[in-house]
Amino acid sequence: MHFSTTSFLAVLAASVASAQQMQVNYYSDQCSSYLGAVEVSWATNLYAGPPNCYNYHYGAYANIANCWAGGCVCDFYQGSNCGGGQLFQQAFEGGNCVQVDGANSFACYYGM
């Protein structure tokens, strides 16, 4: 069986795109009482990717606990579907405990 370089790169890109890119942890307080996590595999490139959104409401605080894609950032919104026209909070990888009580959706990006 023979695969072309183009076929190999397409398969590789698909597997990277579906891999876990970051983990967002939720807490009941200022990032010390852990409640749960969301494994993010839908994030897109900050500068070249399409918009994305995940409807989720849980906990009062959140942080990006792990970033495997490099240069991770998440924007939290008060409205569902990343709407409402107002950015609620923004978390960056590393030292990023943000209050998300009242946020109903978030979008994540990599490549900062």
N, CA, C and O atoms as CSV, one atom per row, in Angstrom:
chain,resi,resn,atom,element,x,y,z
A,1,MET,N,N,0.843,-1.163,0.000
A,1,MET,CA,C,0.000,0.000,0.000
A,1,MET,C,C,0.896,1.236,0.000
A,1,MET,O,O,1.912,1.275,0.695
A,2,HIS,N,N,0.520,2.230,-0.772
A,2,HIS,CA,C,1.330,3.432,-0.923
A,2,HIS,C,C,0.486,4.657,-0.565
A,2,HIS,O,O,-0.597,4.852,-1.117
A,3,PHE,N,N,0.982,5.475,0.352
A,3,PHE,CA,C,0.318,6.723,0.708
A,3,PHE,C,C,1.154,7.885,0.211
A,3,PHE,O,O,2.380,7.877,0.322
A,4,SER,N,N,0.494,8.863,-0.325
A,4,SER,CA,C,1.219,10.058,-0.752
A,4,SER,C,C,1.475,10.954,0.459
A,4,SER,O,O,0.853,10.794,1.509
A,5,THR,N,N,2.381,11.878,0.298
A,5,THR,CA,C,2.674,12.831,1.370
A,5,THR,C,C,1.436,13.646,1.711
A,5,THR,O,O,1.194,13.938,2.882
A,6,THR,N,N,0.654,14.013,0.713
A,6,THR,CA,C,-0.563,14.784,0.935
A,6,THR,C,C,-1.550,14.000,1.780
A,6,THR,O,O,-2.152,14.557,2.697
A,7,SER,N,N,-1.729,12.712,1.489
A,7,SER,CA,C,-2.640,11.875,2.268
A,7,SER,C,C,-2.173,11.769,3.710
A,7,SER,O,O,-2.976,11.868,4.637
A,8,PHE,N,N,-0.877,11.567,3.900
A,8,PHE,CA,C,-0.326,11.457,5.244
A,8,PHE,C,C,-0.557,12.745,6.032
A,8,PHE,O,O,-0.956,12.698,7.195
A,9,LEU,N,N,-0.311,13.889,5.405
A,9,LEU,CA,C,-0.495,15.166,6.086
A,9,LEU,C,C,-1.962,15.419,6.420
A,9,LEU,O,O,-2.263,15.996,7.465
A,10,ALA,N,N,-2.863,15.004,5.565
A,10,ALA,CA,C,-4.293,15.169,5.827
A,10,ALA,C,C,-4.724,14.338,7.030
A,10,ALA,O,O,-5.484,14.815,7.873
A,11,VAL,N,N,-4.244,13.100,7.114
A,11,VAL,CA,C,-4.567,12.235,8.250
A,11,VAL,C,C,-3.951,12.801,9.523
A,11,VAL,O,O,-4.597,12.815,10.571
A,12,LEU,N,N,-2.722,13.263,9.443
A,12,LEU,CA,C,-2.054,13.844,10.600
A,12,LEU,C,C,-2.789,15.089,11.086
A,12,LEU,O,O,-2.984,15.252,12.290
A,13,ALA,N,N,-3.194,15.953,10.194
A,13,ALA,CA,C,-3.917,17.170,10.567
A,13,ALA,C,C,-5.251,16.834,11.221
A,13,ALA,O,O,-5.642,17.489,12.187
A,14,ALA,N,N,-5.948,15.839,10.719
A,14,ALA,CA,C,-7.230,15.437,11.298
A,14,ALA,C,C,-7.048,14.888,12.703
A,14,ALA,O,O,-7.859,15.172,13.585
A,15,SER,N,N,-6.002,14.111,12.925
A,15,SER,CA,C,-5.779,13.548,14.254
A,15,SER,C,C,-5.363,14.626,15.245
A,15,SER,O,O,-5.749,14.559,16.412
A,16,VAL,N,N,-4.592,15.608,14.818
A,16,VAL,CA,C,-4.199,16.704,15.701
A,16,VAL,C,C,-5.408,17.563,16.036
A,16,VAL,O,O,-5.560,17.997,17.178
A,17,ALA,N,N,-6.265,17.815,15.063
A,17,ALA,CA,C,-7.432,18.660,15.273
A,17,ALA,C,C,-8.399,18.053,16.278
A,17,ALA,O,O,-9.077,18.793,16.991
A,18,SER,N,N,-8.484,16.721,16.359
A,18,SER,CA,C,-9.428,16.092,17.265
A,18,SER,C,C,-8.814,15.767,18.616
A,18,SER,O,O,-9.526,15.298,19.504
A,19,ALA,N,N,-7.543,15.993,18.802
A,19,ALA,CA,C,-6.865,15.712,20.065
A,19,ALA,C,C,-7.205,16.787,21.093
A,19,ALA,O,O,-7.563,17.912,20.745
A,20,GLN,N,N,-7.086,16.419,22.358
A,20,GLN,CA,C,-7.328,17.384,23.418
A,20,GLN,C,C,-6.291,18.492,23.342
A,20,GLN,O,O,-5.089,18.224,23.326
A,21,GLN,N,N,-6.755,19.739,23.294
A,21,GLN,CA,C,-5.872,20.889,23.155
A,21,GLN,C,C,-5.605,21.580,24.485
A,21,GLN,O,O,-4.520,22.113,24.716
A,22,MET,N,N,-6.602,21.562,25.347
A,22,MET,CA,C,-6.457,22.184,26.660
A,22,MET,C,C,-7.513,21.634,27.596
A,22,MET,O,O,-8.445,20.953,27.166
A,23,GLN,N,N,-7.366,21.928,28.865
A,23,GLN,CA,C,-8.334,21.510,29.872
A,23,GLN,C,C,-8.741,22.729,30.677
A,23,GLN,O,O,-7.891,23.454,31.192
A,24,VAL,N,N,-10.055,22.956,30.786
A,24,VAL,CA,C,-10.584,24.051,31.584
A,24,VAL,C,C,-11.166,23.449,32.856
A,24,VAL,O,O,-12.091,22.639,32.793
A,25,ASN,N,N,-10.633,23.838,34.007
A,25,ASN,CA,C,-11.121,23.353,35.295
A,25,ASN,C,C,-12.097,24.354,35.895
A,25,ASN,O,O,-11.937,25.564,35.738
A,26,TYR,N,N,-13.114,23.832,36.588
A,26,TYR,CA,C,-14.108,24.659,37.273
A,26,TYR,C,C,-14.004,24.451,38.772
A,26,TYR,O,O,-13.698,23.356,39.244
A,27,TYR,N,N,-14.269,25.534,39.523
A,27,TYR,CA,C,-14.129,25.533,40.977
A,27,TYR,C,C,-15.304,26.272,41.612
A,27,TYR,O,O,-15.950,27.102,40.973
A,28,SER,N,N,-15.571,25.956,42.889
A,28,SER,CA,C,-16.634,26.653,43.615
A,28,SER,C,C,-16.127,27.949,44.247
A,28,SER,O,O,-16.918,28.819,44.610
A,29,ASP,N,N,-14.808,28.072,44.375
A,29,ASP,CA,C,-14.221,29.276,44.959
A,29,ASP,C,C,-13.046,29.726,44.091
A,29,ASP,O,O,-12.981,29.365,42.915
A,30,GLN,N,N,-12.145,30.483,44.631
A,30,GLN,CA,C,-11.062,31.057,43.830
A,30,GLN,C,C,-10.008,30.017,43.459
A,30,GLN,O,O,-8.849,30.100,43.865
A,31,CYS,N,N,-10.449,29.039,42.677
A,31,CYS,CA,C,-9.604,27.998,42.083
A,31,CYS,C,C,-8.873,27.127,43.103
A,31,CYS,O,O,-7.715,26.760,42.910
A,32,SER,N,N,-9.583,26.800,44.210
A,32,SER,CA,C,-8.997,25.831,45.140
A,32,SER,C,C,-9.926,24.656,45.420
A,32,SER,O,O,-9.437,23.565,45.715
A,33,SER,N,N,-11.237,24.830,45.341
A,33,SER,CA,C,-12.188,23.733,45.557
A,33,SER,C,C,-12.701,23.241,44.205
A,33,SER,O,O,-13.656,23.783,43.649
A,34,TYR,N,N,-12.043,22.202,43.690
A,34,TYR,CA,C,-12.278,21.660,42.344
A,34,TYR,C,C,-13.673,21.052,42.218
A,34,TYR,O,O,-14.114,20.314,43.098
A,35,LEU,N,N,-14.363,21.363,41.124
A,35,LEU,CA,C,-15.679,20.798,40.838
A,35,LEU,C,C,-15.672,19.850,39.643
A,35,LEU,O,O,-16.380,18.843,39.656
A,36,GLY,N,N,-14.901,20.147,38.629
A,36,GLY,CA,C,-14.887,19.332,37.418
A,36,GLY,C,C,-14.098,20.013,36.316
A,36,GLY,O,O,-13.539,21.094,36.502
A,37,ALA,N,N,-14.064,19.351,35.153
A,37,ALA,CA,C,-13.257,19.866,34.044
A,37,ALA,C,C,-13.959,19.649,32.713
A,37,ALA,O,O,-14.809,18.769,32.578
A,38,VAL,N,N,-13.591,20.458,31.738
A,38,VAL,CA,C,-14.015,20.295,30.351
A,38,VAL,C,C,-12.752,20.093,29.532
A,38,VAL,O,O,-11.841,20.920,29.567
A,39,GLU,N,N,-12.699,18.995,28.797
A,39,GLU,CA,C,-11.567,18.727,27.913
A,39,GLU,C,C,-11.857,19.354,26.557
A,39,GLU,O,O,-12.786,18.939,25.864
A,40,VAL,N,N,-11.079,20.334,26.182
A,40,VAL,CA,C,-11.310,21.111,24.962
A,40,VAL,C,C,-10.565,20.479,23.792
A,40,VAL,O,O,-9.343,20.335,23.821
A,41,SER,N,N,-11.323,20.106,22.765
A,41,SER,CA,C,-10.726,19.562,21.541
A,41,SER,C,C,-11.234,20.303,20.304
A,41,SER,O,O,-10.915,19.924,19.177
A,42,TRP,N,N,-12.016,21.347,20.511
A,42,TRP,CA,C,-12.618,22.101,19.405
A,42,TRP,C,C,-12.007,23.492,19.230
A,42,TRP,O,O,-12.459,24.252,18.373
A,43,ALA,N,N,-10.999,23.838,20.016
A,43,ALA,CA,C,-10.389,25.171,19.905
A,43,ALA,C,C,-9.826,25.384,18.503
A,43,ALA,O,O,-9.415,24.437,17.831
A,44,THR,N,N,-9.817,26.625,18.084
A,44,THR,CA,C,-9.285,26.962,16.762
A,44,THR,C,C,-8.144,27.968,16.914
A,44,THR,O,O,-7.975,28.568,17.976
A,45,ASN,N,N,-7.375,28.146,15.858
A,45,ASN,CA,C,-6.260,29.083,15.877
A,45,ASN,C,C,-6.785,30.497,16.073
A,45,ASN,O,O,-7.731,30.912,15.405
A,46,LEU,N,N,-6.172,31.230,16.985
A,46,LEU,CA,C,-6.622,32.578,17.330
A,46,LEU,C,C,-6.619,33.518,16.135
A,46,LEU,O,O,-7.509,34.361,16.013
A,47,TYR,N,N,-5.644,33.391,15.260
A,47,TYR,CA,C,-5.488,34.334,14.157
A,47,TYR,C,C,-6.008,33.821,12.822
A,47,TYR,O,O,-6.313,34.616,11.933
A,48,ALA,N,N,-6.113,32.507,12.669
A,48,ALA,CA,C,-6.485,31.980,11.355
A,48,ALA,C,C,-7.665,31.023,11.391
A,48,ALA,O,O,-8.098,30.545,10.342
A,49,GLY,N,N,-8.192,30.734,12.564
A,49,GLY,CA,C,-9.258,29.744,12.659
A,49,GLY,C,C,-10.638,30.360,12.683
A,49,GLY,O,O,-10.784,31.559,12.921
A,50,PRO,N,N,-11.650,29.548,12.438
A,50,PRO,CA,C,-13.029,30.024,12.508
A,50,PRO,C,C,-13.447,30.194,13.970
A,50,PRO,O,O,-12.791,29.660,14.865
A,51,PRO,N,N,-14.526,30.928,14.219
A,51,PRO,CA,C,-15.018,31.057,15.588
A,51,PRO,C,C,-15.508,29.704,16.108
A,51,PRO,O,O,-15.853,28.818,15.327
A,52,ASN,N,N,-15.536,29.559,17.409
A,52,ASN,CA,C,-16.049,28.343,18.029
A,52,ASN,C,C,-16.775,28.736,19.297
A,52,ASN,O,O,-16.588,29.844,19.800
A,53,CYS,N,N,-17.597,27.849,19.818
A,53,CYS,CA,C,-18.319,28.146,21.045
A,53,CYS,C,C,-18.775,26.851,21.692
A,53,CYS,O,O,-19.089,25.879,21.006
A,54,TYR,N,N,-18.809,26.844,23.021
A,54,TYR,CA,C,-19.266,25.685,23.783
A,54,TYR,C,C,-20.178,26.199,24.887
A,54,TYR,O,O,-19.756,27.002,25.720
A,55,ASN,N,N,-21.423,25.742,24.899
A,55,ASN,CA,C,-22.373,26.147,25.925
A,55,ASN,C,C,-22.148,25.309,27.173
A,55,ASN,O,O,-22.276,24.085,27.145
A,56,TYR,N,N,-21.810,25.983,28.269
A,56,TYR,CA,C,-21.498,25.277,29.502
A,56,TYR,C,C,-21.555,26.255,30.658
A,56,TYR,O,O,-21.006,27.354,30.581
A,57,HIS,N,N,-22.217,25.855,31.727
A,57,HIS,CA,C,-22.291,26.686,32.930
A,57,HIS,C,C,-22.098,25.784,34.137
A,57,HIS,O,O,-22.920,24.912,34.417
A,58,TYR,N,N,-21.000,26.007,34.846
A,58,TYR,CA,C,-20.711,25.161,35.998
A,58,TYR,C,C,-19.655,25.848,36.841
A,58,TYR,O,O,-18.596,26.215,36.331
A,59,GLY,N,N,-19.926,26.024,38.111
A,59,GLY,CA,C,-18.931,26.610,38.997
A,59,GLY,C,C,-18.904,28.121,38.955
A,59,GLY,O,O,-19.527,28.757,38.105
A,60,ALA,N,N,-18.161,28.681,39.900
A,60,ALA,CA,C,-18.056,30.126,40.024
A,60,ALA,C,C,-16.736,30.668,39.481
A,60,ALA,O,O,-16.640,31.848,39.142
A,61,TYR,N,N,-15.710,29.802,39.397
A,61,TYR,CA,C,-14.387,30.195,38.903
A,61,TYR,C,C,-13.872,29.136,37.939
A,61,TYR,O,O,-14.288,27.979,37.994
A,62,ALA,N,N,-12.971,29.539,37.062
A,62,ALA,CA,C,-12.388,28.594,36.098
A,62,ALA,C,C,-10.947,28.991,35.802
A,62,ALA,O,O,-10.534,30.130,36.022
A,63,ASN,N,N,-10.196,28.017,35.297
A,63,ASN,CA,C,-8.858,28.309,34.791
A,63,ASN,C,C,-8.486,27.311,33.707
A,63,ASN,O,O,-9.080,26.237,33.608
A,64,ILE,N,N,-7.498,27.671,32.894
A,64,ILE,CA,C,-6.941,26.742,31.920
A,64,ILE,C,C,-5.861,25.974,32.667
A,64,ILE,O,O,-4.782,26.498,32.943
A,65,ALA,N,N,-6.171,24.721,32.989
A,65,ALA,CA,C,-5.268,23.920,33.814
A,65,ALA,C,C,-4.118,23.352,32.997
A,65,ALA,O,O,-2.992,23.265,33.488
A,66,ASN,N,N,-4.384,22.972,31.774
A,66,ASN,CA,C,-3.366,22.393,30.892
A,66,ASN,C,C,-3.561,22.949,29.496
A,66,ASN,O,O,-4.690,23.110,29.032
A,67,CYS,N,N,-2.462,23.239,28.833
A,67,CYS,CA,C,-2.510,23.721,27.451
A,67,CYS,C,C,-1.503,22.924,26.641
A,67,CYS,O,O,-0.294,23.117,26.768
A,68,TRP,N,N,-2.012,22.025,25.805
A,68,TRP,CA,C,-1.142,21.194,24.981
A,68,TRP,C,C,-0.966,21.774,23.580
A,68,TRP,O,O,-0.045,21.384,22.862
A,69,ALA,N,N,-1.839,22.699,23.185
A,69,ALA,CA,C,-1.778,23.265,21.837
A,69,ALA,C,C,-0.807,24.441,21.755
A,69,ALA,O,O,-0.322,24.753,20.668
A,70,GLY,N,N,-0.517,25.092,22.863
A,70,GLY,CA,C,0.398,26.235,22.880
A,70,GLY,C,C,-0.318,27.557,22.735
A,70,GLY,O,O,-1.058,27.758,21.772
A,71,GLY,N,N,-0.110,28.468,23.680
A,71,GLY,CA,C,-0.706,29.801,23.617
A,71,GLY,C,C,-2.208,29.788,23.753
A,71,GLY,O,O,-2.903,30.373,22.922
A,72,CYS,N,N,-2.737,29.131,24.787
A,72,CYS,CA,C,-4.185,28.952,24.945
A,72,CYS,C,C,-4.851,30.150,25.619
A,72,CYS,O,O,-4.280,30.780,26.509
A,73,VAL,N,N,-6.055,30.442,25.179
A,73,VAL,CA,C,-6.884,31.488,25.773
A,73,VAL,C,C,-8.346,31.082,25.607
A,73,VAL,O,O,-8.726,30.511,24.585
A,74,CYS,N,N,-9.164,31.381,26.620
A,74,CYS,CA,C,-10.606,31.133,26.538
A,74,CYS,C,C,-11.349,32.402,26.916
A,74,CYS,O,O,-10.981,33.089,27.869
A,75,ASP,N,N,-12.391,32.706,26.167
A,75,ASP,CA,C,-13.262,33.846,26.436
A,75,ASP,C,C,-14.584,33.311,26.964
A,75,ASP,O,O,-15.171,32.413,26.360
A,76,PHE,N,N,-15.063,33.850,28.084
A,76,PHE,CA,C,-16.322,33.421,28.690
A,76,PHE,C,C,-17.385,34.484,28.444
A,76,PHE,O,O,-17.107,35.679,28.545
A,77,TYR,N,N,-18.604,34.051,28.119
A,77,TYR,CA,C,-19.686,34.958,27.755
A,77,TYR,C,C,-20.894,34.742,28.657
A,77,TYR,O,O,-21.160,33.627,29.105
A,78,GLN,N,N,-21.620,35.825,28.916
A,78,GLN,CA,C,-22.826,35.730,29.731
A,78,GLN,C,C,-23.939,35.005,28.994
A,78,GLN,O,O,-24.707,34.274,29.619
A,79,GLY,N,N,-24.048,35.186,27.693
A,79,GLY,CA,C,-25.107,34.567,26.917
A,79,GLY,C,C,-24.720,33.197,26.400
A,79,GLY,O,O,-23.537,32.863,26.332
A,80,SER,N,N,-25.715,32.406,26.036
A,80,SER,CA,C,-25.428,31.127,25.395
A,80,SER,C,C,-24.959,31.379,23.968
A,80,SER,O,O,-25.174,32.463,23.427
A,81,ASN,N,N,-24.328,30.400,23.363
A,81,ASN,CA,C,-23.787,30.494,22.005
A,81,ASN,C,C,-22.814,31.663,21.844
A,81,ASN,O,O,-22.722,32.268,20.775
A,82,CYS,N,N,-22.092,31.970,22.921
A,82,CYS,CA,C,-21.097,33.057,22.939
A,82,CYS,C,C,-21.704,34.381,22.509
A,82,CYS,O,O,-21.077,35.184,21.818
A,83,GLY,N,N,-22.936,34.583,22.937
A,83,GLY,CA,C,-23.655,35.789,22.566
A,83,GLY,C,C,-23.835,36.727,23.739
A,83,GLY,O,O,-23.156,36.619,24.760
A,84,GLY,N,N,-24.744,37.626,23.573
A,84,GLY,CA,C,-24.994,38.634,24.576
A,84,GLY,C,C,-24.185,39.887,24.331
A,84,GLY,O,O,-24.373,40.901,25.004
A,85,GLY,N,N,-23.278,39.816,23.359
A,85,GLY,CA,C,-22.503,40.981,22.982
A,85,GLY,C,C,-21.501,41.442,24.021
A,85,GLY,O,O,-20.901,42.506,23.865
A,86,GLN,N,N,-21.303,40.659,25.088
A,86,GLN,CA,C,-20.396,41.115,26.135
A,86,GLN,C,C,-19.465,39.987,26.559
A,86,GLN,O,O,-19.918,38.906,26.934
A,87,LEU,N,N,-18.184,40.240,26.499
A,87,LEU,CA,C,-17.190,39.314,27.010
A,87,LEU,C,C,-17.261,39.355,28.526
A,87,LEU,O,O,-17.187,40.425,29.131
A,88,PHE,N,N,-17.402,38.192,29.134
A,88,PHE,CA,C,-17.546,38.146,30.589
A,88,PHE,C,C,-16.192,38.103,31.281
A,88,PHE,O,O,-15.911,38.944,32.135
A,89,GLN,N,N,-15.358,37.149,30.932
A,89,GLN,CA,C,-14.017,37.027,31.495
A,89,GLN,C,C,-13.127,36.370,30.455
A,89,GLN,O,O,-13.624,35.755,29.511
A,90,GLN,N,N,-11.835,36.492,30.613
A,90,GLN,CA,C,-10.884,35.857,29.706
A,90,GLN,C,C,-9.802,35.185,30.535
A,90,GLN,O,O,-9.258,35.789,31.459
A,91,ALA,N,N,-9.487,33.922,30.203
A,91,ALA,CA,C,-8.448,33.178,30.912
A,91,ALA,C,C,-7.316,32.848,29.955
A,91,ALA,O,O,-7.555,32.429,28.823
A,92,PHE,N,N,-6.085,33.038,30.410
A,92,PHE,CA,C,-4.890,32.668,29.659
A,92,PHE,C,C,-4.226,31.513,30.382
A,92,PHE,O,O,-4.432,31.322,31.581
A,93,GLU,N,N,-3.429,30.741,29.656
A,93,GLU,CA,C,-2.727,29.652,30.328
A,93,GLU,C,C,-1.745,30.214,31.349
A,93,GLU,O,O,-1.069,31.210,31.094
A,94,GLY,N,N,-1.677,29.566,32.498
A,94,GLY,CA,C,-0.736,29.974,33.537
A,94,GLY,C,C,-1.260,31.090,34.428
A,94,GLY,O,O,-1.385,32.227,33.972
A,95,GLY,N,N,-1.571,30.795,35.689
A,95,GLY,CA,C,-2.010,31.811,36.646
A,95,GLY,C,C,-3.239,32.553,36.201
A,95,GLY,O,O,-3.217,33.778,36.082
A,96,ASN,N,N,-4.317,31.832,35.952
A,96,ASN,CA,C,-5.439,32.442,35.254
A,96,ASN,C,C,-6.790,32.157,35.882
A,96,ASN,O,O,-7.739,31.862,35.157
A,97,CYS,N,N,-6.913,32.231,37.161
A,97,CYS,CA,C,-8.190,31.990,37.822
A,97,CYS,C,C,-9.118,33.177,37.559
A,97,CYS,O,O,-8.821,34.304,37.954
A,98,VAL,N,N,-10.238,32.916,36.893
A,98,VAL,CA,C,-11.188,33.987,36.578
A,98,VAL,C,C,-12.570,33.628,37.102
A,98,VAL,O,O,-12.951,32.458,37.149
A,99,GLN,N,N,-13.308,34.651,37.492
A,99,GLN,CA,C,-14.670,34.443,37.965
A,99,GLN,C,C,-15.583,34.244,36.763
A,99,GLN,O,O,-15.621,35.081,35.860
A,100,VAL,N,N,-16.318,33.135,36.753
A,100,VAL,CA,C,-17.204,32.820,35.630
A,100,VAL,C,C,-18.639,32.585,36.089
A,100,VAL,O,O,-19.459,32.078,35.323
A,101,ASP,N,N,-18.946,32.944,37.315
A,101,ASP,CA,C,-20.307,32.804,37.813
A,101,ASP,C,C,-21.222,33.665,36.953
A,101,ASP,O,O,-21.049,34.882,36.887
A,102,GLY,N,N,-22.172,33.057,36.308
A,102,GLY,CA,C,-23.048,33.780,35.398
A,102,GLY,C,C,-22.690,33.614,33.938
A,102,GLY,O,O,-23.463,34.010,33.066
A,103,ALA,N,N,-21.533,33.036,33.652
A,103,ALA,CA,C,-21.170,32.763,32.252
A,103,ALA,C,C,-21.912,31.510,31.789
A,103,ALA,O,O,-22.030,30.543,32.541
A,104,ASN,N,N,-22.405,31.528,30.565
A,104,ASN,CA,C,-23.165,30.400,30.028
A,104,ASN,C,C,-22.521,29.756,28.814
A,104,ASN,O,O,-23.037,28.762,28.303
A,105,SER,N,N,-21.410,30.297,28.340
A,105,SER,CA,C,-20.717,29.712,27.191
A,105,SER,C,C,-19.286,30.236,27.158
A,105,SER,O,O,-18.951,31.231,27.802
A,106,PHE,N,N,-18.449,29.534,26.388
A,106,PHE,CA,C,-17.075,30.000,26.224
A,106,PHE,C,C,-16.504,29.530,24.898
A,106,PHE,O,O,-16.953,28.538,24.322
A,107,ALA,N,N,-15.505,30.264,24.428
A,107,ALA,CA,C,-14.784,29.939,23.196
A,107,ALA,C,C,-13.306,29.860,23.546
A,107,ALA,O,O,-12.808,30.667,24.330
A,108,CYS,N,N,-12.603,28.889,22.966
A,108,CYS,CA,C,-11.181,28.718,23.264
A,108,CYS,C,C,-10.358,28.755,21.984
A,108,CYS,O,O,-10.789,28.294,20.927
A,109,TYR,N,N,-9.168,29.315,22.111
A,109,TYR,CA,C,-8.259,29.472,20.983
A,109,TYR,C,C,-6.845,29.107,21.405
A,109,TYR,O,O,-6.525,29.107,22.594
A,110,TYR,N,N,-6.010,28.799,20.440
A,110,TYR,CA,C,-4.594,28.529,20.688
A,110,TYR,C,C,-3.766,29.330,19.695
A,110,TYR,O,O,-4.301,29.888,18.738
A,111,GLY,N,N,-2.455,29.385,19.926
A,111,GLY,CA,C,-1.558,30.075,19.005
A,111,GLY,C,C,-1.313,31.526,19.345
A,111,GLY,O,O,-0.957,32.311,18.466
A,112,MET,N,N,-1.495,31.905,20.608
A,112,MET,CA,C,-1.249,33.290,21.024
A,112,MET,C,C,0.200,33.632,20.981
A,112,MET,O,O,0.578,34.759,21.301
